[in-house]
Amino acid sequence: MSMRSWTLRSMWEEVFMYGVSWCWKGSRCLRPKGRADRVIGPAGRFGPQDPHVFGRNRGELWSMWPDRGIYWFETVDMLLRMHGTLQVDCPAKVNLALAVAPPGLDNMHQISSWFITIDMKDTLELTALPDDGISCYGIVWADDAPRKTEIEWPIQDDLAVRAHMALERQVRRRLPVKMKLTKRIPVGGGLGGGSSNAAAMLRGLNRLFQLEIPNEQLEEVGSGLGSDVPFLVSGGSAHVRGLGEKLSPGRVPGLHMVLVFPEASCRTGSVYGHFDTMLREDHVIDDERVSGLIDSAVVSPDAPFNDLQDAAMDLYPELADVASRVEALAERSVHLSGSGSTLYVICDDPLHAEALAAAISEQLEIPAIATGSQQEEGS
């Protein structure tokens, strides 16, 4: 939706969605005698964390004047002062190559990896609120999400919310918004869902409030949120080095693939820790192998590699079992994205990918979808 695109219908929808009590001109809103008026927002829509829903105190949307109610025209005026609504894509990423160095003195791992964004995506909807508005956040699963889990983390820990707060600190001003995040990317799947949500929040706020911050600066803000965030600010394809902050844009391969979603959810820290215990003394990061794959004309089904795959399979035997069953059915190599748990198979074309995804879902009873590399940068 474009900026300032409110219609009469959308304004009425907002009135009823927020539960705003309004009165026709000349009448008074009902309230207990002797108490300041309050309009209570629907806290249940936006999670159990009272301080993070509408308003200053336990779901309070705002306080009205104590001597009169909010009239109809005042409610409409509030809606008209909103800047508009913006929808931002949050594409998933896949690691076509991931080389990992031994941990440094700070216990951090340098990487060399080929990241690409794919068509699978979450959707972030942002509505700018008046300057004195109170930000509110909502997270829901899309009906077509392949693997839904409980959204049980504290809202203040969500990466999109943290990105909002980080950009407010960066620009030293409040950027009040209503956020609705519709998720499809599984949590703990190695597809960078949370990082993509954070990157989309940075891009979306930049556009919604016309901040005109260059992508390079957004990437710097994102680097403080997670190692995948800087890449996902622009998406596409890149050779990613260091701790995720060194990006060299690369070609976007025209790939078709199947994503497979085991029930296991891999903890990134646990996988890296197990990787450390399995390291050979002569292990070094193979940057040349990553560069060679990026420079190759074609990405064959066997070409992707991931230094974390053996560690993840050893740490989560159920993941190894799923990979073995998928490989037997597909008669192709099965690869791990990031630290897992999502698996993927490179296919010949869209029809091959659709057929394989259907076979995995029906015969193995494991959620799987057909997707492909994103040929355009995320919105």
C-alpha positions in Angstrom: 0.0 0.0 0.0 1.4 3.4 -0.9 2.0 6.2 1.5 -1.1 8.2 2.6 -3.4 5.7 1.0 -6.1 5.7 3.7 -9.7 5.3 2.5 -12.9 5.7 4.4 -13.3 2.0 4.6 -9.8 1.4 5.9 -10.3 4.1 8.6 -13.5 2.4 9.8 -11.6 -0.9 9.9 -8.9 0.7 12.1 -11.6 2.2 14.4 -13.1 -1.2 15.1 -9.8 -3.1 15.1 -8.4 -1.0 17.9 -11.6 -1.0 19.8 -11.7 2.8 19.9 -14.9 4.0 21.6 -16.3 6.9 19.7 -19.3 9.0 20.0 -21.3 11.1 17.6 -20.6 14.8 18.0 -22.1 16.4 21.0 -22.3 13.1 23.0 -20.0 12.0 25.7 -18.1 8.7 25.9 -19.3 6.5 28.7 -16.8 6.2 31.6 -16.9 5.5 35.3 -17.6 8.8 37.2 -14.5 10.5 38.6 -12.0 8.5 36.5 -10.0 9.5 33.5 -11.2 8.0 30.3 -9.2 5.1 28.8 -9.5 3.2 25.7 -8.2 -0.3 26.0 -6.6 -1.9 23.0 -7.1 -5.6 22.3 -4.0 -6.9 24.1 -4.7 -10.5 23.3 -4.1 -9.9 19.6 -0.5 -8.9 20.2 0.9 -11.3 22.7 0.8 -11.7 26.5 3.5 -9.1 27.3 1.4 -6.2 28.7 4.0 -3.5 28.5 4.5 -4.1 24.8 1.0 -3.7 23.6 -1.0 -0.5 23.0 -0.2 2.2 25.4 1.5 3.3 28.5 -0.1 1.1 31.1 -1.3 -2.4 30.7 -2.7 -2.2 27.2 -3.8 1.4 27.4 -4.1 2.9 23.9 -4.1 6.4 25.1 -5.8 8.6 27.8 -8.7 10.8 26.8 -9.4 14.2 28.3 -11.1 13.8 31.7 -13.8 16.3 31.0 -15.0 15.0 27.6 -15.0 12.0 25.3 -13.3 11.4 22.0 -15.7 12.5 19.3 -16.0 10.8 16.0 -14.2 13.6 14.1 -11.3 13.4 16.5 -10.9 9.7 16.0 -10.9 10.2 12.2 -8.3 13.0 12.6 -6.1 10.6 14.5 -6.2 8.1 11.7 -5.6 10.7 9.0 -2.5 11.8 10.8 -1.0 8.4 10.3 1.6 8.3 7.6 0.3 5.1 5.9 1.0 1.4 5.7 3.9 -0.3 4.1 4.4 -4.0 3.4 7.9 -5.4 3.3 9.1 -8.8 2.2 11.4 -10.8 4.5 13.0 -13.4 2.2 14.7 -16.5 3.6 18.3 -17.2 2.8 20.1 -20.4 2.0 23.8 -21.2 2.4 25.0 -22.8 -0.9 28.5 -23.0 0.7 29.6 -22.5 4.3 33.2 -22.8 5.4 33.9 -22.3 9.1 37.2 -21.4 10.8 38.2 -22.7 14.2 37.1 -20.5 17.1 39.3 -17.4 17.7 40.4 -16.1 21.1 37.0 -14.5 21.5 35.4 -17.9 20.8 33.8 -16.5 17.7 34.0 -18.3 14.3 35.0 -16.6 11.1 33.1 -17.8 8.1 33.3 -17.8 4.3 29.9 -18.5 2.8 27.8 -18.1 -0.3 24.4 -16.6 0.7 21.4 -16.3 -1.6 17.9 -15.2 -0.9 15.0 -17.4 -2.0 11.3 -16.9 -2.8 10.1 -18.2 0.6 9.4 -15.2 2.8 7.8 -13.7 5.8 5.8 -10.5 5.4 6.2 -7.4 7.6 3.4 -4.8 7.7 4.2 -1.4 9.2 1.8 1.4 9.9 3.2 4.7 11.0 1.5 6.1 14.1 1.3 9.8 15.2 4.4 11.2 16.8 3.1 10.7 20.3 1.8 7.2 19.5 2.9 4.0 21.3 4.4 1.3 19.2 2.7 -2.1 19.2 3.9 -5.5 17.8 2.0 -8.5 16.5 3.4 -11.9 15.3 1.3 -14.6 13.7 1.8 -17.7 11.5 0.6 -17.6 7.9 -2.0 -20.3 7.1 0.5 -21.8 4.5 3.5 -21.9 6.9 5.1 -25.4 6.5 6.1 -25.8 10.2 4.4 -23.8 12.9 5.8 -23.6 16.4 4.7 -21.7 19.5 5.5 -18.0 19.4 6.6 -18.0 23.0 9.6 -15.7 23.1 9.3 -12.3 24.9 8.3 -9.7 22.4 11.2 -7.5 23.4 13.6 -10.3 22.3 12.2 -10.5 18.8 14.8 -9.4 16.3 12.3 -7.2 14.4 11.4 -5.4 17.6 15.1 -5.1 18.5 15.8 -3.7 15.1 13.1 -1.1 15.6 14.7 0.0 18.9 18.2 0.0 17.4 17.2 2.3 14.6 15.4 4.7 17.0 18.7 4.9 19.0 20.6 5.5 15.8 18.5 8.4 14.6 17.8 9.7 18.1 14.1 10.0 17.6 11.0 8.0 18.2 9.6 6.0 15.2 6.2 4.9 16.5 4.6 2.0 14.4 2.1 -0.7 14.5 3.9 -3.9 13.4 2.2 -7.1 12.1 4.7 -9.8 11.2 3.2 -12.8 9.3 5.7 -15.7 9.5 6.3 -18.6 7.1 10.0 -19.2 7.7 10.4 -21.8 10.5 12.1 -20.8 13.7 15.5 -22.4 14.3 15.7 -23.6 10.7 18.9 -22.1 9.4 17.1 -19.9 6.9 17.7 -16.6 8.7 14.0 -15.8 9.3 14.6 -13.7 12.4 17.5 -11.9 10.8 15.4 -11.2 7.7 12.6 -9.8 9.9 15.2 -7.4 11.4 16.5 -6.3 8.1 13.0 -5.7 6.7 12.2 -3.6 9.8 15.3 -1.4 9.1 14.4 -1.0 5.4 10.8 -0.5 6.2 11.3 2.2 8.8 13.8 3.9 6.5 11.1 4.2 3.8 8.1 4.8 6.0 9.7 7.8 7.8 11.8 8.9 4.8 15.0 8.8 6.8 17.2 8.4 3.7 19.7 6.2 5.4 22.0 4.4 2.9 22.0 0.6 3.0 25.6 0.6 4.2 24.6 2.4 7.4 21.6 0.1 7.8 24.0 -2.9 7.5 26.1 -1.4 10.3 23.0 -1.2 12.5 22.1 -4.7 11.6 25.5 -6.1 12.4 24.8 -5.5 16.1 21.7 -7.7 15.8 23.0 -10.8 14.1 25.6 -12.0 11.6 23.0 -12.6 8.9 21.3 -9.2 9.1 23.8 -7.1 7.1 23.4 -9.5 4.0 19.6 -9.5 4.3 19.4 -5.7 4.2 19.9 -6.0 0.4 19.6 -9.7 -0.2 20.3 -11.3 -3.6 23.6 -13.1 -3.6 26.9 -12.4 -1.8 30.1 -13.9 -0.7 29.9 -13.4 3.1 33.1 -13.3 5.2 34.3 -12.5 8.7 31.5 -12.5 11.2 29.0 -11.7 8.5 29.9 -8.1 8.1 32.2 -8.4 5.0 29.9 -8.7 1.9 31.0 -9.1 -1.7 27.9 -9.1 -4.0 27.9 -12.0 -6.4 25.8 -13.5 -9.2 22.3 -14.7 -8.5 22.1 -18.3 -9.8 18.9 -19.4 -11.3 18.2 -22.3 -9.0 15.2 -24.5 -8.2 15.1 -26.5 -5.0 13.1 -28.3 -2.4 13.2 -27.2 1.2 12.5 -30.0 3.8 11.5 -29.1 7.4 12.3 -31.8 10.0 10.7 -31.5 13.4 14.1 -31.0 15.0 15.0 -27.4 15.8 18.8 -26.9 15.8 20.4 -24.5 18.3 23.1 -22.5 16.6 25.4 -22.3 19.6 25.1 -26.1 20.2 25.9 -26.9 16.6 29.0 -24.7 16.6 30.1 -26.1 20.0 29.8 -29.6 18.6 31.7 -28.6 15.5 34.6 -27.5 17.7 34.8 -30.9 19.4 34.9 -32.6 16.0 37.6 -30.3 14.5 40.8 -31.8 13.1 44.0 -30.1 14.2 44.8 -29.2 10.6 41.4 -27.7 9.9 41.5 -24.3 8.1 38.7 -22.3 6.5 38.4 -23.1 2.8 37.7 -19.7 1.3 38.9 -20.8 -2.2 36.4 -23.6 -2.4 33.6 -21.0 -1.7 34.9 -18.6 -4.3 35.2 -21.4 -6.8 31.6 -22.4 -6.3 30.4 -18.8 -6.7 32.5 -18.4 -9.9 31.2 -21.7 -11.4 28.8 -21.5 -14.3 26.4 -24.1 -12.9 25.6 -25.2 -9.4 25.2 -29.0 -9.7 23.1 -30.9 -7.1 26.3 -32.2 -5.4 28.2 -28.9 -5.4 26.9 -27.2 -2.2 28.8 -27.9 1.0 28.5 -27.0 4.7 31.2 -27.5 7.4 28.5 -27.7 10.0 26.5 -30.5 8.4 28.4 -33.4 10.1 28.2 -31.7 13.5 24.5 -31.1 13.2 23.8 -34.6 12.0 25.8 -36.1 14.8 24.2 -33.9 17.4 20.7 -34.4 16.2 20.3 -38.1 15.0 16.7 -37.5 14.0 18.0 -34.9 11.5 20.4 -37.4 10.1 17.5 -39.9 9.7 15.4 -37.4 7.8 18.3 -36.5 5.5 18.9 -40.2 4.8 15.3 -40.9 3.9 15.0 -37.8 1.7 18.3 -38.7 -0.1 17.0 -42.2 -0.8 13.8 -40.9 -2.3 15.3 -38.0 -4.2 18.3 -39.9 -5.4 20.3 -36.7 -4.9 22.5 -35.1 -2.3 20.8 -33.5 0.6 22.3 -30.3 2.1 21.9 -28.4 5.3 21.3 -24.6 5.4 23.3 -22.8 8.0 23.3 -24.6 11.3 20.1 -26.3 10.5 17.6 -27.8 10.7 16.3 -27.1 7.2 17.5 -29.4 4.5 17.4 -28.7 0.8 17.8 -30.5 -2.5 18.9 -28.9 -5.8 16.4 -29.7 -8.6 16.5 -29.5 -12.4 13.5 -27.2 -13.0 10.3 -26.0 -11.3 8.3 -29.1 -12.3 11.0 -31.4 -10.8 11.0 -29.4 -7.6 7.2 -29.4 -7.3 7.0 -33.2 -7.9 9.8 -33.9 -5.4 8.2 -31.7 -2.7 4.9 -33.5 -3.1 6.6 -36.9 -2.9 8.4 -36.0 0.3 5.3 -34.6 1.9 3.1 -37.5 0.9 5.4 -40.5 1.1 7.7 -39.5 3.9 5.0 -37.3 5.7 7.6 -34.6 6.2 6.7 -30.9 5.3 8.5 -29.8 2.1 8.0 -27.0 -0.4 9.3 -26.1 -3.8 11.1 -22.8 -4.1 13.9 -21.0 -6.0 16.5 -18.3 -5.9 15.1 -14.8 -5.7 15.9 -13.1 -8.9 15.2 -9.6 -7.6 16.3 -7.9 -4.5 13.9 -7.9 -1.5 11.5 -5.0 -1.4 
